[in-house]
Amino acid sequence: MDEYITVYASESGERIDALLAHSVDGLSRNAAQRLIESSAVLLDGLPVKKNYRCTGDECFEVYIPEPDDIELVPQDIPLDIVFEDNDVIVVNKARGMVVHPAPGHPDGTLVNALMYHCGDSLSGIGGEKRPGIVHRIDKDTSGLIIAAKNDFSHLALSAQLSDHSLYREYLAVVRGGMREDCGTVDAPIGRHRTDRKRMAVTQTGSRPAVTHWNVVERYRGYTLVKCILETGRTHQIRVHMAYIGHPLLGDGLYGAPCPEKGLEGQCLHASSLHFRHPRSGEETVVNADLPAYFKTVLSKLGNPLE
């Protein structure tokens, strides 16, 4: 699936190819020049010249084509399957597993495992690089993800994502004590202005994002919360919790730069998935127990506060 991204200029006089090379993760200066020459970099809707020098306050739209050098192969990788029939499959994804192949992760992904398990019975709507994939979760987030075995189911599930009748509940450990017992973060999310690896709450180049949360347990210096996504933006829970001053435990990108409680990567688990079965229309709820790493973290936090 091709992608449009937004890049902001921060320095006056900087060449556009240099800006792209240090702003877009994994993009070399030669690759940036090829994008410019193919009219894939726009300013105010018009292609920029390869020798364009920034004024320092521009917003560029960059078209990133899907890499075509990744060959998808079925791989016999164990899956924790919690629901499966002829239309859908729900997997409890292990922490550390990438959902689909991408530069730097050509194989060993959930898609490779699904191809081996399901054979040819995966929908093609997500594109040949993401067969069956309806939604994604981060590499270091564990928990439930649903895939479609045919195009009929994929279309039905995608529609439910849009109208929010398919929704996910997450459990997360955040830093600090939450003052309230519940709340909602309604703040738009877009690409960080200067750091391409991060998302941020911003009014520029953003999309609406809503996260509902409530406290499950309180610990000294930390809080276990349940989060329900009303929207599904990249890194949404991580960004929103950091935005309200409670970054996820272990999240080096949006919180503390060093490991906490022996955990490298955010303490976040997709624990429950709610959807209408695309064929029968039956309300379906699938749950996944806390994985071992999450239980270990909770044990290190000590007893919950009264």
Secondary structure, 3 states (H helix, E strand, C coil): CCEEEEEECCCCCCEHHHHHHHHCCCCCHHHHHHHHHCCCEEECCEECCCCCECCCCCEEEEEECCCCCCCCCCCCCCCCEEEECCCEEEEEECCCCCCCCECCECCCCHHHHHHHHHCCCCCCCCCCCCCCECCCCCCCCEEEEEEECCHHHHHHHHHHHHHCCCEEEEEEEEECCCCCCEEEEECCEEECCCCCCCEEECCCCEECCEEEEEEEEEECCEEEEEEEECCCCCCHHHHHHHHCCCCECCCCCCCCCCCECCECCCCEEEEEEEEECCCCCCEEEEECCCCHHHHHHHHHHCCCCC
